[in-house]
Amino acid sequence: MATTPSKDYKRREREQKKADKRRAREEAKAEKLAAEKAAAELAAEEAAKQAAADLEAQLEAEFEAELQAEGQ
């Protein structure tokens, strides 16, 4: 007589499949959050560099203006 898998076995298989899908979703969500955090940090770093460059350019322009004013 042929044996068939029990309903309990099928239930455990379904639950395992659901758990695997849930784990995959959670991992994808965590990776997405990490990528967004890294992008935000990079954007903040770039903004800080740009602000420093703008300040330096402004100071240089003021210095050049003072030199020209003293020269006249």
ABEGO torsion letter per residue (X at the ends): XBBBBBAAAAAAAAAAAAAAAAAAAAAAAAAAAAAAAAAAAAAAAAAAAAAAAAAAAAAAAAAAAAAAAAAX
